[in-house]
Amino acid sequence: MWSKGLGVLLLLTLPALAQVRTNPVTPLVPVVLAPRQHAPIRIRGVRPDGSVESTNWSGYAVVGSAFTVAKGSWTVPAVNCSKTPNTYSSFWVGIDGYSSSTVEQTGTDSDCSGRTADYYAWYEFYPAGSVLITSVPIAVGNQMSAEVSYNGSQFTITITNETTGKSFTKTSSVSGAQRTSAEWIAEAPCCTRRGGILPLADFGTVDFGQDYTNISGTNDATDSSTSGPISAFGGNVNEITMVSNSGRDEAVPSALTSDGTSFDVVWKSE
């Protein structure tokens, strides 16, 4: 499992020094932060308009059965690390995770390591850990496309930096995958020491879909009965707003564009 930027060791220094003096053969045992993951949705509630509140996701999910393809595109957003140091934001397309316990996904992060911005691509077959994709470097403003597909026995993820032409593909089987949803998501990833959601970086606005990226066929999905853009799934489309535990909006999606493919997500300040 990959843990970029989170290898922070928290030591209780005074008790530890006292322990070393009285029992020098006992090693110090540091407390290590759990590595970051891109986990299934954590739903807080449903709003009067029927949209969903989540503490870790914002964007759109469609539900159905036997999904075989999800395609997405987005523009890598800049993060304001002076305003939100030591924070994280992820942008991805995937299958599963809205109504099941696995997620097959690939995307990018725009993070703040202290006050330094960090941009990178990754993939994850959750609950397996997130894996850094070093062969596809990214930068602010790059146009990204991604696809998750299922061939009857295995999932394949492909992510492409359309600006540079660099691409990466990985295939894996995933035990217990239900293929009951597809998603296009801005996320606050996991995990704090106690398994909670990490603080969300100020990413400003992130744009998803072909109307913003000019990458055709995104954002689309295919399941057993429907194939097309997000809006083609009709009553099975779920709009998701990220909120704090107290219910304050943290990341808010726009309505879908007129062709049903595209939207943006806006970070909300306190």
Steps between C-alpha positions, in 0.01 A plus 500: 500500500634833398513789753630814328562793732344337805801330660471720805625348825336636812720449808414575860850626566520552876346164602708333231825648633411394851435148375837487324684607817331242720485216249743554212426162339136598432471659153296808436170418325386789279137562414468497120218666307290256297572520127267693271228311312211586268219325678130433436259784563414600854141623483385749762142545382262597220387857430137603434577518126612137507872571460747323728724641771835325546797571723755388239350521147364773273385455141274246333431128531266286292361170628399189308618145446797331333692815407770427244637848417539840662682780317587844631708809440602801706746789516765481775418783742751711692495493879545801727748366753553835668133491593467127577838345592517124568183417309397262221268475200441217252322493163407173334269274302405153619264208529352393837521673837165679501294195591772241565822452697759492220610777264687454171632845416774723362562870530722785610574684823559867564643504854674737737808361676535781748481806274642316197265380225533139387333363184501134395301216341400175670280191473329285762308175517353571843531349762853449364713809544550798273794474256695798366532516119846649447493450121221757459620827654238772522485875546237764563275546197576160342201333336450148637290212370438170676309178447410205721373190317402141584549207261310227685775409746731798553499877517731719291577861586654741249598858572637739239647845525351633176723808523826301497386176337624285791273207591490208745294180513459239774281187518395319819231274640303639796335261742143591593454771236127557438515736198190685622614861442725731302637832628667830409631640827693771683604343830653570838702179538552285809651458765590680820650311795149393603382407151327829430491712185803721431450879474399619154740724303379826348492390135282790387296346218551171317331440163384152398384380157529560129340845498800627700781269385398446133558126550206327334314212662549635853330481747332175387422156644352168395304250709264213415224730371645846430794645312565871471578818692414552864156636420407185302454322834198717582363433846812301588719813496617614844639849562740507795609797713794465739424629848678516833384285790295800614335531159687802360551484121864429407481413127190562288426362150322702235204372303586289196551688174223485239645190330515316833874437492674765702509695826736679732564473873575811706696500826326697776686704759395502863 
